[in-house]
Amino acid sequence: MFQGASSSGASLTQTMTAAVRFRTAAVLGLLLFTMIVNTLRLAIGEGQSFEDEPIVVPLAVLSLVLYQSCVLVWLFRRRKETGALPVAWIYSNAVIEGLFPTVLLLLIGTSGAFPLGTAILSPAADLYALFIVLSVLHVRLSVSLTAGAISAAGYTTLVLMTTAGPESGEVTEVLPASLAGFSGVLVFTTGAAAALVAFKTRRYLRSAAMEAEGRARAERDLKTAALIQQSLMPSDPPEIPGFEVFGWNRSADETGGDYYDWLLLDDGRFAVCIADVTGHGLGPAMITCFCRAYARTALRLESRVASALTRLNAELFEDLGDGRFVTFAAAILTPSDGNVLSVSAGHGPLLLFRAKTGEVERFNADVLPLGIAVTGEDVDAVSHELDDGDAFVLVTDGFFEWADPSGRQWGTDELARSLSRHGRKEPEQVVQGLLEDVERFADGTAQPDDLTAVVIRRAKETDR
């Protein structure tokens, strides 16, 4: 929990620093634009020339341009740092910018070109509002309030100087004293409004940062779960005398609801399993983990594969919630004679490729999927005699339920025909052939479900 809070705080800090960087660039652009416009005004204006413009005014603007340029360079050099900007600098910057319009108006009003009363009514006074509005990008309520207070104090001081000076009579004809006094309040109100916007923006950014961190944490958890799930599936083919076995899985999401497994039993036989939990994602992935553990225990405790299936079903029935079930199939290999016993709980079809004829035999489920009901049903496993080159294939429904753009599914018939074409190949190539055929049929549609396949091939006499 603390790690998430820290990460979201760092994300918020980086966002705020980026906003201040953008804000500084905007202020700099505004000042340069002001200088260009004022230069054009003097160049084409009537009744005033460059000689009439007080030199202190462009110097003041240029000084602020240089200051903002230095600030911008400093901020960009900090762009890779995750720490917050110094609080003292943030408020100092707000004070400097808040005072700038006051200083500029005072320089205009005392330069002799314009009376002070005329200066405070000039467009330069609009800089108060612009700097206050841009203070929102500091994303701090107190900074906007500070900018508003500094601006209001400066403008009120200029108004009081004007109304108390020798030109007060001329000024009050244009700007009544009551309205002049209220102007400072309006400027401060602008700062308060900016503070409210900054407050709401900060709350939004904090919420967005926490949401982004939550998504990133969920993605990390999914990747971790996927690594754990993949680590539970065998990575190397087992060494089974007389057999070649290959397993393959590709999830539709980060994690999936399919798995395959194999293990050596105490009596020397090998058990090969495949399972498909309803749905795909983190929940089914968790179910596959304890399903695998239960299956391994049941297969080691029960001498009959059908009895092991009954025990596994009882365990899963207690753990799975409503609407959840698992299709499961197991094949027991006897290396000495090439016999394969199979039993299926809702998982089918199981396919047997005959190398001599190229035909494919199909075997449907023997009992209901696991976790639906505890019926005590016990069935005899189906025995399959594999000749040289025969392949017993177990796949999940992600293969034959994959649809093309028109919505037509690949189907078990096409699955069988594909196996007939590729069945004489090596087990890994058989899976590759099935995958290429279904992807060609899907014609670019997204994989809708997890894909898992296991090929059990009786080795040829020459390969033993």
C-alpha positions as CSV (number, residue, x, y, z in Angstrom):
1,M,0.0,0.0,0.0
2,F,2.8,2.4,0.9
3,Q,4.6,1.6,-2.3
4,G,1.6,2.5,-4.3
5,A,1.1,5.8,-2.5
6,S,4.7,6.7,-3.0
7,S,4.6,5.9,-6.7
8,S,1.4,7.9,-7.2
9,G,3.0,10.8,-5.3
10,A,6.0,10.7,-7.5
11,S,3.8,10.6,-10.6
12,L,1.9,13.7,-9.3
13,T,5.1,15.5,-8.6
14,Q,6.4,14.8,-12.2
15,T,3.1,16.0,-13.6
16,M,3.2,19.2,-11.6
17,T,6.8,19.8,-12.6
18,A,5.8,19.4,-16.3
19,A,2.9,21.8,-15.8
20,V,5.3,24.4,-14.3
21,R,7.7,23.9,-17.2
22,F,4.8,24.4,-19.7
23,R,3.7,27.4,-17.7
24,T,7.1,29.1,-17.7
25,A,7.3,28.5,-21.5
26,A,3.8,30.1,-21.8
27,V,4.9,33.2,-19.8
28,L,8.0,33.5,-21.9
29,G,6.0,33.3,-25.1
30,L,3.5,35.8,-23.8
31,L,6.3,38.3,-23.0
32,L,7.9,37.9,-26.4
33,F,4.6,38.3,-28.1
34,T,3.9,41.5,-26.1
35,M,7.3,42.9,-27.1
36,I,6.6,42.1,-30.8
37,V,3.1,43.6,-30.7
38,N,4.4,46.7,-28.9
39,T,7.2,47.1,-31.5
40,L,4.7,46.9,-34.3
41,R,2.5,49.4,-32.6
42,L,5.2,51.9,-32.4
43,A,6.4,51.2,-35.9
44,I,3.0,51.8,-37.6
45,G,1.3,54.0,-34.9
46,E,0.6,57.7,-35.2
47,G,1.5,60.3,-32.7
48,Q,4.1,58.2,-30.9
49,S,7.5,56.9,-32.0
50,F,10.3,54.9,-30.5
51,E,11.9,58.0,-29.1
52,D,8.7,58.7,-27.1
53,E,8.7,55.2,-25.6
54,P,10.4,55.2,-22.1
55,I,13.5,53.1,-22.3
56,V,12.9,51.6,-18.8
57,V,9.7,49.8,-20.0
58,P,11.4,47.5,-22.6
59,L,14.3,47.0,-20.2
60,A,11.9,45.8,-17.6
61,V,10.2,43.4,-20.0
62,L,13.6,42.2,-21.3
63,S,14.7,41.6,-17.7
64,L,11.7,39.4,-17.1
65,V,12.3,37.6,-20.4
66,L,15.9,36.8,-19.3
67,Y,14.7,35.7,-15.9
68,Q,12.0,33.4,-17.4
69,S,14.5,32.0,-19.9
70,C,16.9,31.0,-17.1
71,V,14.0,29.4,-15.2
72,L,13.0,27.5,-18.2
73,V,16.5,26.2,-18.8
74,W,16.7,25.2,-15.1
75,L,13.4,23.3,-15.3
76,F,14.4,21.4,-18.4
77,R,17.6,20.4,-16.8
78,R,15.5,18.9,-13.9
79,R,13.2,17.0,-16.2
80,K,14.7,13.6,-15.3
81,E,14.6,14.3,-11.6
82,T,11.6,13.0,-9.6
83,G,11.8,15.3,-6.7
84,A,9.4,18.2,-6.1
85,L,10.4,21.7,-7.0
86,P,11.7,23.8,-4.1
87,V,8.7,25.4,-2.3
88,A,10.7,28.6,-1.7
89,W,11.4,29.1,-5.4
90,I,7.7,28.5,-6.3
91,Y,6.5,31.2,-4.0
92,S,9.4,33.6,-4.9
93,N,8.5,33.1,-8.5
94,A,4.9,33.9,-7.8
95,V,5.9,37.1,-6.0
96,I,8.2,38.2,-8.8
97,E,5.6,37.7,-11.5
98,G,2.9,39.2,-9.3
99,L,4.9,42.4,-8.8
100,F,6.0,42.7,-12.4
101,P,2.8,44.4,-13.7
102,T,2.9,46.8,-10.8
103,V,6.5,47.7,-11.5
104,L,5.8,48.0,-15.3
105,L,2.8,50.3,-14.7
106,L,4.8,52.4,-12.2
107,L,7.6,52.8,-14.7
108,I,5.1,53.9,-17.4
109,G,3.4,56.3,-15.1
110,T,6.6,57.9,-13.8
111,S,8.5,58.0,-17.1
112,G,6.8,61.3,-18.2
113,A,5.3,59.7,-21.3
114,F,1.9,59.0,-19.6
115,P,0.5,60.1,-16.3
116,L,0.2,57.4,-13.7
117,G,-3.6,57.6,-13.8
118,T,-3.5,56.8,-17.5
119,A,-1.0,54.0,-17.0
120,I,-3.2,52.0,-14.6
121,L,-5.9,52.1,-17.2
122,S,-3.6,50.9,-20.0
123,P,-3.6,47.4,-21.5
124,A,-0.5,46.7,-19.4
125,A,-2.9,46.3,-16.4
126,D,-4.3,43.2,-18.1
127,L,-1.0,41.4,-17.2
128,Y,-2.3,41.0,-13.7
129,A,-5.1,38.7,-14.9
130,L,-2.8,36.8,-17.3
131,F,-0.2,36.1,-14.6
132,I,-2.9,35.1,-12.1
133,V,-4.5,32.7,-14.6
134,L,-1.2,31.1,-15.5
135,S,-0.5,30.6,-11.8
136,V,-3.0,27.8,-11.9
137,L,-0.4,25.7,-13.7
138,H,1.6,25.6,-10.4
139,V,-1.3,23.4,-9.3
140,R,-1.2,24.9,-5.8
141,L,-4.1,26.8,-4.2
142,S,-1.8,28.9,-2.0
143,V,0.4,30.0,-5.0
144,S,-2.7,31.3,-6.9
145,L,-3.8,33.1,-3.7
146,T,-0.3,34.6,-3.3
147,A,-0.3,35.8,-6.9
148,G,-3.8,37.3,-6.5
149,A,-2.8,39.0,-3.2
150,I,0.5,40.4,-4.5
151,S,-1.3,41.7,-7.7
152,A,-4.2,43.2,-5.7
153,A,-1.8,44.9,-3.3
154,G,0.3,46.4,-6.1
155,Y,-2.7,47.6,-8.1
156,T,-4.4,49.0,-5.1
157,T,-1.2,50.9,-4.2
158,L,-1.0,52.4,-7.7
159,V,-4.7,53.4,-7.5
160,L,-4.2,55.1,-4.1
161,M,-1.1,56.9,-5.4
162,T,-3.1,58.2,-8.3
163,T,-6.2,59.3,-6.4
164,A,-4.1,61.0,-3.7
165,G,-1.8,62.7,-6.3
166,P,-2.1,66.0,-8.1
167,E,-3.8,64.4,-11.0
168,S,-6.5,62.8,-8.9
169,G,-9.2,65.0,-10.3
170,E,-8.5,64.0,-13.9
171,V,-8.4,60.3,-12.9
172,T,-11.7,60.2,-11.0
173,E,-13.5,61.6,-14.0
174,V,-12.5,58.5,-15.9
175,L,-12.3,56.0,-13.0
176,P,-14.4,56.9,-9.9
177,A,-12.7,56.6,-6.6
178,S,-15.1,53.9,-5.4
179,L,-14.5,51.8,-8.5
180,A,-10.8,52.4,-8.3
181,G,-10.8,51.1,-4.7
182,F,-12.8,48.1,-5.7
183,S,-10.5,47.2,-8.6
184,G,-8.0,45.7,-6.1
185,V,-10.7,43.5,-4.7
186,L,-11.5,42.3,-8.2
187,V,-7.9,41.4,-8.8
188,F,-7.7,39.4,-5.6
189,T,-11.0,37.7,-6.5
190,T,-9.4,36.6,-9.8
191,G,-6.6,35.1,-7.7
192,A,-9.2,33.3,-5.5
193,A,-10.9,31.9,-8.5
194,A,-7.6,30.7,-9.9
195,A,-6.9,29.1,-6.5
196,L,-10.2,27.2,-6.7
197,V,-9.3,26.0,-10.2
198,A,-5.8,25.0,-9.0
199,F,-7.3,23.1,-6.1
200,K,-9.7,21.2,-8.3
201,T,-6.9,20.5,-10.9
202,R,-4.6,19.2,-8.1
203,R,-7.4,16.8,-6.9
204,Y,-8.0,15.6,-10.4
205,L,-4.3,15.1,-11.0
206,R,-3.9,13.2,-7.8
207,S,-6.9,11.0,-8.7
208,A,-5.5,10.4,-12.2
209,A,-2.0,9.6,-10.8
210,M,-3.5,7.1,-8.3
211,E,-5.6,5.5,-11.1
212,A,-2.6,5.3,-13.4
213,E,-0.6,3.7,-10.6
214,G,-3.4,1.3,-9.9
215,R,-3.5,0.2,-13.6
216,A,0.3,-0.1,-13.6
217,R,0.2,-2.2,-10.4
218,A,-2.5,-4.4,-11.9
219,E,-0.4,-4.9,-15.0
220,R,2.6,-5.8,-12.9
221,D,0.5,-8.3,-10.9
222,L,-0.9,-9.8,-14.1
223,K,2.6,-10.2,-15.5
224,T,3.7,-11.8,-12.3
225,A,0.7,-14.2,-12.3
226,A,1.5,-15.0,-15.9
227,L,5.1,-15.9,-15.1
228,I,4.0,-18.0,-12.2
229,Q,1.4,-19.8,-14.3
230,Q,3.8,-20.5,-17.1
231,S,6.4,-21.7,-14.6
232,L,3.9,-24.4,-13.4
233,M,3.6,-25.8,-16.9
234,P,6.4,-28.1,-18.1
235,S,9.0,-26.4,-20.2
236,D,10.8,-29.5,-21.5
237,P,9.3,-32.6,-23.1
238,P,9.3,-35.6,-20.7
239,E,11.6,-38.6,-21.4
240,I,9.1,-41.4,-21.8
241,P,10.4,-44.6,-23.4
242,G,8.6,-45.3,-26.6
243,F,6.7,-42.0,-26.6
244,E,7.3,-38.4,-27.7
245,V,5.3,-35.8,-25.9
246,F,5.0,-32.0,-26.7
247,G,2.8,-29.4,-24.9
248,W,2.1,-25.8,-25.9
249,N,0.0,-23.0,-24.6
250,R,-0.8,-19.4,-25.6
251,S,-3.2,-17.3,-23.5
252,A,-5.7,-14.9,-24.9
253,D,-4.8,-12.4,-22.1
254,E,-1.8,-11.9,-19.9
255,T,-3.0,-14.9,-17.9
256,G,-5.3,-17.8,-19.0
257,G,-7.6,-20.5,-17.8
258,D,-5.8,-23.4,-19.7
259,Y,-2.9,-25.6,-18.5
260,Y,-1.2,-28.8,-19.3
261,D,1.0,-31.0,-17.2
262,W,2.7,-34.4,-17.0
263,L,4.1,-36.4,-14.2
264,L,5.7,-39.8,-13.4
265,L,3.4,-42.0,-11.3
266,D,4.7,-44.4,-8.6
267,D,3.9,-47.5,-10.7
268,G,6.2,-46.3,-13.6
269,R,3.4,-45.0,-15.8
270,F,3.2,-41.4,-17.0
271,A,0.1,-39.1,-16.6
272,V,-0.5,-36.4,-19.1
273,C,-3.2,-33.8,-18.3
274,I,-4.9,-30.9,-20.0
275,A,-7.6,-28.6,-18.5
276,D,-9.6,-25.6,-19.4
277,V,-11.2,-23.3,-16.7
278,T,-14.2,-21.3,-17.8
279,G,-13.2,-17.8,-18.8
280,H,-9.7,-16.4,-19.1
281,G,-7.8,-13.9,-17.0
282,L,-6.5,-13.7,-13.5
283,G,-9.4,-15.6,-11.8
284,P,-9.2,-18.7,-14.0
285,A,-5.4,-18.6,-13.9
286,M,-5.6,-18.9,-10.1
287,I,-8.0,-21.9,-10.4
288,T,-5.6,-23.6,-12.8
289,C,-2.9,-23.5,-10.1
290,F,-4.8,-25.3,-7.4
291,C,-6.5,-27.6,-10.0
292,R,-3.0,-28.7,-11.0
293,A,-2.1,-29.4,-7.4
294,Y,-5.3,-31.3,-6.8
295,A,-4.8,-33.3,-10.0
296,R,-1.3,-34.3,-9.2
297,T,-2.3,-35.5,-5.7
298,A,-5.3,-37.4,-6.9
299,L,-3.4,-39.2,-9.7
300,R,-0.7,-40.3,-7.2
301,L,-3.2,-41.5,-4.6
302,E,-5.6,-43.4,-6.9
303,S,-4.5,-46.4,-8.9
304,R,-7.4,-46.0,-11.4
305,V,-7.5,-42.8,-13.4
306,A,-11.3,-42.6,-13.3
307,S,-11.2,-42.7,-9.5
308,A,-8.6,-39.9,-9.5
309,L,-11.0,-37.9,-11.6
310,T,-13.8,-38.5,-9.1
311,R,-11.5,-37.3,-6.2
312,L,-10.4,-34.3,-8.2
313,N,-14.1,-33.4,-8.9
314,A,-15.0,-33.5,-5.2
315,E,-12.1,-31.2,-4.3
316,L,-12.9,-28.6,-7.0
317,F,-16.7,-28.7,-6.2
318,E,-15.9,-27.3,-2.7
319,D,-13.7,-24.5,-4.0
320,L,-15.4,-23.3,-7.2
321,G,-18.2,-20.8,-7.0
322,D,-21.4,-20.9,-9.0
323,G,-20.9,-20.7,-12.7
324,R,-17.3,-22.0,-12.6
325,F,-16.3,-25.4,-13.9
326,V,-13.3,-27.1,-15.4
327,T,-13.0,-29.4,-18.4
328,F,-10.3,-31.9,-17.8
329,A,-8.7,-34.8,-19.6
330,A,-6.0,-37.2,-18.5
331,A,-4.0,-39.8,-20.5
332,I,-2.1,-42.5,-18.7
333,L,0.9,-43.8,-20.8
334,T,2.3,-47.3,-20.3
335,P,5.8,-47.2,-21.8
336,S,6.2,-51.0,-21.9
337,D,3.3,-51.7,-24.3
338,G,2.3,-48.4,-25.9
339,N,-1.1,-48.4,-24.3
340,V,-2.8,-45.1,-23.5
341,L,-5.8,-44.9,-21.1
342,S,-7.9,-41.7,-21.3
343,V,-10.7,-40.2,-19.3
344,S,-12.4,-36.9,-20.0
345,A,-14.6,-34.7,-17.8
346,G,-16.4,-32.5,-20.3
347,H,-13.3,-32.1,-22.4
348,G,-13.5,-33.1,-26.0
349,P,-13.1,-34.2,-28.5
350,L,-9.9,-36.2,-27.8
351,L,-8.3,-37.1,-31.1
352,L,-6.3,-40.1,-32.2
353,F,-4.4,-40.0,-35.5
354,R,-3.7,-43.3,-37.1
355,A,-0.4,-43.1,-39.1
356,K,-1.1,-46.1,-41.3
357,T,-4.4,-44.8,-42.7
358,G,-4.2,-41.1,-42.0
359,E,-7.6,-41.3,-40.3
360,V,-8.5,-39.4,-37.2
361,E,-10.7,-41.0,-34.5
362,R,-12.6,-38.8,-32.1
363,F,-13.6,-39.5,-28.5
364,N,-16.1,-37.4,-26.6
365,A,-16.3,-36.6,-22.9
366,D,-17.0,-39.5,-20.4
367,V,-18.5,-37.4,-17.6
368,L,-19.6,-33.8,-16.9
369,P,-17.0,-31.1,-16.4
370,L,-15.4,-30.9,-12.9
371,G,-17.0,-28.7,-10.3
372,I,-20.6,-28.8,-11.5
373,A,-21.9,-31.5,-9.1
374,V,-20.6,-34.3,-6.9
375,T,-22.3,-37.3,-8.3
376,G,-20.0,-40.1,-7.3
377,E,-20.0,-41.2,-10.9
378,D,-17.1,-43.5,-11.7
379,V,-16.4,-44.6,-15.3
380,D,-13.9,-46.9,-16.9
381,A,-11.1,-45.3,-18.8
382,V,-10.9,-45.7,-22.5
383,S,-8.0,-47.8,-23.7
384,H,-6.1,-46.9,-26.9
385,E,-3.5,-49.1,-28.5
386,L,-1.1,-46.8,-30.3
387,D,0.9,-48.2,-33.2
388,D,4.2,-46.8,-34.5
389,G,3.7,-43.1,-35.5
390,D,0.2,-42.8,-34.1
391,A,-0.6,-39.6,-32.2
392,F,-3.0,-39.0,-29.4
393,V,-3.9,-35.3,-29.4
394,L,-5.6,-33.2,-26.7
395,V,-6.6,-29.6,-27.4
396,T,-8.7,-27.0,-25.7
397,D,-11.8,-25.4,-27.3
398,G,-9.9,-22.2,-28.2
399,F,-8.8,-24.0,-31.4
400,F,-12.2,-25.1,-32.8
401,E,-14.2,-22.2,-31.4
402,W,-12.1,-19.6,-33.1
403,A,-14.3,-17.8,-35.7
404,D,-13.5,-16.1,-39.0
405,P,-14.7,-12.5,-39.7
406,S,-18.2,-13.8,-40.7
407,G,-18.6,-15.5,-37.3
408,R,-18.2,-19.0,-38.5
409,Q,-16.2,-21.2,-36.2
410,W,-13.3,-23.4,-37.3
411,G,-15.1,-26.5,-35.8
412,T,-14.0,-30.0,-34.8
413,D,-14.4,-31.3,-38.4
414,E,-11.7,-28.8,-39.6
415,L,-9.6,-29.6,-36.6
416,A,-9.7,-33.3,-37.5
417,R,-8.9,-32.6,-41.2
418,S,-6.0,-30.4,-40.1
419,L,-4.6,-33.2,-37.8
420,S,-5.0,-35.6,-40.7
421,R,-2.7,-33.4,-42.8
422,H,-0.1,-32.8,-40.1
423,G,-0.4,-36.0,-38.0
424,R,2.8,-37.7,-39.4
425,K,5.0,-34.8,-38.5
426,E,7.0,-34.4,-35.3
427,P,4.8,-33.5,-32.2
428,E,5.9,-29.9,-32.2
429,Q,5.3,-29.6,-35.9
430,V,1.8,-31.1,-35.5
431,V,0.9,-28.3,-33.1
432,Q,2.5,-25.7,-35.4
433,G,0.4,-27.0,-38.3
434,L,-2.8,-26.9,-36.3
435,L,-2.1,-23.3,-35.2
436,E,-1.2,-22.2,-38.8
437,D,-4.4,-23.7,-40.1
438,V,-6.7,-22.1,-37.6
439,E,-5.0,-18.7,-37.9
440,R,-5.4,-18.9,-41.6
441,F,-9.1,-19.7,-41.2
442,A,-9.6,-16.8,-38.7
443,D,-8.3,-14.4,-41.3
444,G,-7.1,-11.8,-38.8
445,T,-9.7,-12.0,-36.1
446,A,-8.4,-11.7,-32.6
447,Q,-7.7,-14.8,-30.6
448,P,-10.9,-15.2,-28.5
449,D,-9.8,-17.8,-26.0
450,D,-6.7,-19.6,-24.6
451,L,-5.1,-22.2,-26.9
452,T,-3.5,-25.3,-25.5
453,A,-2.4,-28.5,-27.2
454,V,-0.6,-31.7,-26.1
455,V,0.5,-34.3,-28.6
456,I,1.4,-37.8,-27.5
457,R,3.1,-39.7,-30.3
458,R,4.1,-43.4,-30.3
459,A,7.7,-43.5,-31.4
460,K,8.6,-45.5,-34.5
461,E,10.5,-48.7,-34.0
462,T,13.6,-47.1,-35.5
463,D,13.4,-44.2,-33.1
464,R,13.3,-46.3,-29.9
